[in-house]
Amino acid sequence: MRQGFIKVAAVTPKIKVADPHYNAKEICKGIEEAVRRGAKIIVFPELCLTGYTCGDLFLQETLLCGASEALAEVAGATQDCDALVFVGLPMVKGHKLYNVAAVLHDGEILAFIPKRYIPSYAEFYETRHFVGGNVTPELFLYGDREIPFGTDILFRVDAVRGLMVGCEICEDIWTPESPGTAHALAGATVIVNLSASNETVGKDAYRELLVKSASARQIAAYIYSSAGEGESTQDLVFGGHNVIVENGKVLAGAKRFETGAVYADLDIYRLSHERRRMNTYRGENLREHMVVPVHMEEEETFLERQFSARPFVPDQAQEREKRCDEILSIQSYGLKKRFEHTGCQSAVLGISGGLDSTLALLATVRAFDLIGLPREKITSVTMPCFGTTDRTYDNACKLARLLGTTLREVDIKEAVNVHFEDIGQRGDCHDVTYENGQARERTQVLMDIANQTRGLVIGTGDMSELALGWATYNGDHMSMYGVNAGVPKTLVRHLVRYYADTCKDEALKEILLDILDTPVSPELLPPVDGVISQKTEDLVGPYELHDFFLYYMLRCGFEPEKVYRVACLAFAGVYDDDVILKWLKIFYKRFFAQQFKRSCLPDGPKVGSVALSPRGDLRMPSDACATLWLARLEEL
């Protein structure tokens, strides 16, 4: 449960209708197995102690007494399990029958949560037997103990900061005012739903959409457990459609008609972070809830949850292609608006034969096509200097011509050498001045050509470079519109690949594929034997790691040690743990130290859920210290 993770389970036992003692044994087996797997919250279906399909047998004293006795068996099975267990059964209170969830922990019954909304439409006729439960909790004498009974009861688990569990039953989630919504507004981060939802054609998709929607709106996790095999098939069939969802994302789901259990690792800290981040989410305690404390021992959760090594890049090819087309549209429509607003009729780009300038050029071409401006109004400027290789130079020139832009070459070697003479910089001293002098000369050339052509300089730097400050201040750091500012490096590659695959031009595709195969480099140091000598990832680290760190720090609010933990899982077998730790420390150092560059960024479009604009998503002081973040890593 450390770092906010907790393992949970939705379990559907194979039952016998109207046989509570048999069902209790199956439920106890389910608890034992779930606890063995490390589950700390275990949810069983609605009325699972008797079966949902008992019909008028619910009115029989024999069945109700049997259900009560079976509950005692199940409660006893939770002794020393250190898990919060939810089990459904019928219960008599004040001469009325209720459909309830019994909440069990460490051999005790903590509370009874009654179903609030009782359906009586279509195939449902629950009002024949049950009444809706009371909202405000009251003490109910059950055996020799007074136990809270009511809808508005929450369970605060002390082992995980922010973990509060609310409960609803089946139909409750289908209503406009679900108890789950009230629970979430009162602080619940996990909602459990004990259900007996029968199967009809297409109902599973709608049911899953309902749970995902409720979870997303409430910024909560949902554990949905539904009745399955063993229920009467007299008129209905139950498929055991269990699903566990976190903030709208399905973490685990059961295959229908296969009775069993599903498990997932919830991240409570991430839910809390998301609620803090969204200021429109307000827990205003619209109704007063009773809070029942639950003590659990804090321990390390064995994580089975998968963390994508490339969180910015969809795993599925079809979704990835859709994402790429959408991002290119955002870039090009953003640029289109800027040209329409300024009245400029031309664009100027520095092209290097690398990925970033290639993507910027592709987006600019697309924008000009949308506006209806001729592509020759795009000036593609190649500016060879000390580190330029034949491969990148040739690719830049071929790309500019194939796309129908105007190619212009400005060799900046002499200008840079004159500048070095002016400031007393030795040409054989390959320090940061040697590198940045070239970058700033290129920017000056681009700005002046833009003045000549009454155009805009289109920036090429991507979001990953901005995160690390891997840009020359007032050099490639500056432009009149940074079209790649919202695109992480790991996604740039896929965008160029997508364009290559869809352009229907074999010559252009061939050039784009060779650019994709070229090492990432600023080419500011002389090549060795005609080959690139300066590889960016050798200097600042692998971009796939830095993009991973960036996503989980900014988007998810993970602490440094948590970022490290999930990175070790995601990149197991790719990077050693000590290598990950090394680059993570460098990431934090650079991210904090280089904020001053991001504080004066040119305009550029946000394309995803993470962005670094000082006018938008990241209002970060330029003088903030990384000390606290780095100190957490020193403890590892």
Summary of the structure (lengths in Angstrom):
residues: 636
radius of gyration: 30.6
end to end distance: 17.7
largest distance: 100.9
contacts: 2240
relative contact order: 0.09
helix: 42%
strand: 18%
